[in-house]
Amino acid sequence: MCYAIPGKVVSVDSGKATVEYFGELKQALVIDADVQPGEYVYAQGGVVVGKAPEEDALPVLEKWKKHFFELKHIDAGLSRPGSGFGALSPVIEKARKTGTLAVNEMAAVLEAEENLEMLYSEANSIRKEMLGNACCVHGIVEFSSYCQNNCLYCGLRRNNRGLRRYRMSEEQIMDTVDYAVEQLGFKALVLQSGEDDFYTDDMLAGIASKIHRRHGILIFMSVGERSRECYRRLYDAGAYGALLRFETSDETIYHKMRPGKKLKDRVDLIKYLKDAGFVVATGFLVGLPGQTSRHIVKDILLTKSLKPDMYSFGPLVPHPATPLASAGKPGINDVLKTIALSRLVDHESKILVTTALETLAPEAARSGLLAGGNSLMINTTPPGFRESYDLYPGKAKDEALGQTVKNTLDLLCSLGRAPTDLGV
Ligand code: SF4
């Protein structure tokens, strides 16, 4: 099983390596690897995560070569520019040419009810032109379902007393990571939990350091609003990625949805993470009560202004044990339009198709990838734990991990996407 293929380093300059994959050049950050031109490396999320000895890399590349060009051909066939946008034509044309739109124009795209397939095609064709058929697949390990916060939209909220909580021990986390890396071939993993102070800074840094030394993969921490000192220690330990969404850019909605929390603190922390050198994934929720298309426009613009390495936005899926139990969930097209619009105004962005999207419609992951998305996550939390990480209803719990991996690879193949790095 392979979620990354090696590339050949062409040059290294100012902390960045230019890496070649079958004639395509991508750039990747060189944080702590000593790499030289002519060597083969694996890169994930725009970071060199390890070297591949030539005798290992060449057979892998030989195996992939024919398949890689077949995939490109499939992708080209599925990502032709859209046409016939009706009243939106001047807006789409402007977005393609400039990558910017006025707020009114962005809202018009989100409010469109016709020609949506054409809109998605256009976004998908921009994705192909700017980033090729590369697609990241990251694993996610949900290591604690405890949370001290009380966000109204979240099944892990403190007041959900009916939830059977768990905390994985360091050994259980390492076993899960070992399996994901050694048996399934992941080269990037997200370590996610509620905000749970049971895990001290020391413990988190120790776990990150152990994973980094043992596997050298790209580690994303998704542990909420920890201190800057904690994040600095995590980075020093080898966790170079951080996933932290701001959830909504609207202060009123934010204060209502996240009692006791300040939007400014969240956004400042995201900015800090970016400045500190983290590979940052951020974004927002689609479908929060009171959210309008104007709010989503602001959400997209805030995401873009934060210059994230990856956009991450999911739908609100109301959980029955939360105050939002009776809220409606957004339609699949609300999220697809958000993905497409983000691509229209940020051509080179990496856009994650979240696992939550799959609760809205069959084949939602496929639809998201065909609307401009180019990154996926697979839940690698072991059975026995994942049932209790009850963020939202409908979350995949039963499917065997091996089958999920196979289904994901089949999906990527059917869409012509290749596991080369997306670059920086
Ligand atoms: S959204 Fe995050 S911080 Fe809020 S309750 Fe859920 S896990 Fe905790």
Boltz pocket constraint, residues with backbone or C-beta under 6 A from the ligand:
constraints:
  - pocket:
      binder: B
      contacts: [[A, 146], [A, 147], [A, 148], [A, 149], [A, 150], [A, 151], [A, 154], [A, 155], [A, 156], [A, 157], [A, 158], [A, 193], [A, 194], [A, 195], [A, 224]]
      max_distance: 6.0
